[in-house]
């Protein structure tokens, strides 16, 4: 990725999944970039110092532009511990005002915040922080056709999976910033790739093409993660876990990543796209009480009335179970009914569960946990070998 990213000539970035291979590896890769990784909210635990620069100052056409970075704050809260080893993350709420003041003291004509907190969190934080002109928001994959206007700040978010490019034209005169135009541009098939960048991509991909382009099966259903309560992509993944283990239910996290896979042939590249970490399939025995508590915690993390308490992702994915809940209810009281395999779930009854990653089933739940020798990609391959995948939405998570 490094040669390609450097060729794209970015000015700055902030981070989220870049921590997946561990902070040490991320730092190693970041040193090869020609632009800075910015984060006002990522600290070294031992020293308390920032792990990355908090901002950068750019000069463009005679204007000074200050760019402040806010990394995803959930890395050390809901993601595997290896992602944040030696680091701690804050919301950036207390740090942001001072960096804005510092950039103003350095006579910045325009202040931009580059954030991976998510749209609800960014809207709330922009409403508290004065002096930011433009806010580039990520994480929640919103397609904003018009900018949000929050406390004198223009806030945009431009979809996901490279499907869109957000363009905003501003006029700056005598310290005043005025919106001229904002467009959410579709990156459609008729957009011609840059030949030089295309050659770079092909060079990097060439050693892996034969493996990644191998057709491993077929799906009758278009697979995607565009929906909050349930998704076809995760139904396919969960079906493979139940088929492998024979469990009553299967769980995975409410991920947003993974570009859609059209109905038709499925390649190894598509499977990596669905779950690139390729974690082992695990099993556990959960009581009905634990399942209910786990889902209540997840619903609060997804729908908390306070955006700062939302921890990213959609509703936890599950199969073999039906959950009826009220989004508007207070924490711990959202779930109305749960059925496992068509029968009302009993608090003390035990249910076999299959899952992938510790985000599927929290560490403090479950009896007799076991990591199998089969990983997620192999489980999906095994299911495809039995025939075409059917992963239609089942209405298993219902807001009533």
FENVEN-V52332 format. One record per backbone hydrogen bond with DSSP energy under -1.0 kcal/mol. NH is the residue of the N-H (numbers start at 1). CO is the residue of the C=O. If there is no record, write none. Layout:
# FENVEN-V52332
nh=(NH & NH)
co=(CO & CO)
This chain:
# FENVEN-V52332
nh=(5 & 6 & 7 & 8 & 9 & 13 & 19 & 20 & 22 & 26 & 27 & 28 & 29 & 30 & 31 & 32 & 33 & 38 & 39 & 40 & 43 & 44 & 45 & 48 & 51 & 56 & 58 & 60 & 63 & 65 & 66 & 67 & 68 & 69 & 70 & 72 & 77 & 78 & 83 & 84 & 87 & 88 & 90 & 96 & 99 & 100 & 101 & 102 & 103 & 104 & 105 & 106 & 107 & 108 & 109 & 110 & 112 & 113 & 114 & 115 & 116 & 122 & 123 & 124 & 125 & 126 & 127 & 129 & 133 & 134 & 135 & 136 & 137 & 144 & 148 & 150 & 153 & 154 & 155 & 156 & 159 & 163 & 165 & 167 & 169 & 171 & 173 & 176 & 178 & 180 & 181 & 183 & 185 & 187 & 188 & 191 & 198 & 199 & 200 & 201 & 202 & 203 & 204 & 205 & 206 & 208 & 209 & 212 & 213 & 214 & 216 & 217 & 219 & 220 & 223 & 233 & 235 & 236 & 237 & 238 & 239 & 240 & 241 & 242 & 243 & 244 & 245 & 246 & 249 & 250 & 251 & 252 & 255 & 261 & 264 & 266 & 268 & 269 & 271 & 272 & 273 & 274 & 275 & 278 & 281 & 282 & 283 & 284 & 285 & 286 & 288 & 289 & 291 & 292 & 293 & 294 & 295 & 296 & 297 & 298 & 299 & 300 & 301 & 302 & 303 & 304 & 309 & 310 & 311 & 314 & 315 & 317 & 319 & 322 & 323 & 324 & 325 & 326 & 329 & 333 & 336 & 337 & 339 & 340 & 341 & 343 & 345 & 351 & 353 & 354 & 355 & 360 & 365 & 367 & 370 & 372 & 376 & 379 & 380 & 381 & 382 & 383 & 384 & 385 & 386 & 387 & 389 & 398 & 400)
co=(1 & 2 & 3 & 4 & 6 & 36 & 16 & 17 & 19 & 22 & 23 & 24 & 25 & 26 & 27 & 29 & 30 & 13 & 53 & 69 & 88 & 49 & 86 & 44 & 42 & 67 & 65 & 63 & 60 & 58 & 110 & 56 & 112 & 54 & 114 & 15 & 74 & 74 & 80 & 81 & 84 & 43 & 41 & 92 & 95 & 96 & 97 & 98 & 99 & 100 & 101 & 102 & 104 & 103 & 64 & 64 & 66 & 134 & 68 & 136 & 70 & 118 & 119 & 120 & 121 & 122 & 123 & 125 & 111 & 111 & 154 & 113 & 156 & 157 & 155 & 153 & 150 & 133 & 148 & 135 & 142 & 160 & 185 & 183 & 181 & 178 & 176 & 173 & 171 & 169 & 169 & 167 & 165 & 163 & 186 & 188 & 194 & 195 & 196 & 197 & 198 & 199 & 200 & 201 & 202 & 205 & 205 & 208 & 209 & 211 & 266 & 266 & 264 & 389 & 261 & 224 & 231 & 232 & 233 & 234 & 235 & 236 & 237 & 238 & 239 & 240 & 241 & 242 & 352 & 319 & 354 & 317 & 253 & 223 & 219 & 217 & 214 & 212 & 267 & 268 & 269 & 270 & 271 & 275 & 374 & 355 & 370 & 353 & 367 & 351 & 349 & 347 & 287 & 288 & 289 & 290 & 291 & 292 & 293 & 294 & 295 & 296 & 297 & 298 & 299 & 300 & 306 & 307 & 301 & 254 & 228 & 252 & 250 & 339 & 396 & 337 & 398 & 334 & 326 & 330 & 324 & 324 & 322 & 343 & 320 & 340 & 338 & 286 & 284 & 249 & 282 & 357 & 362 & 285 & 283 & 281 & 279 & 375 & 376 & 377 & 378 & 379 & 380 & 381 & 383 & 384 & 218 & 323 & 325)
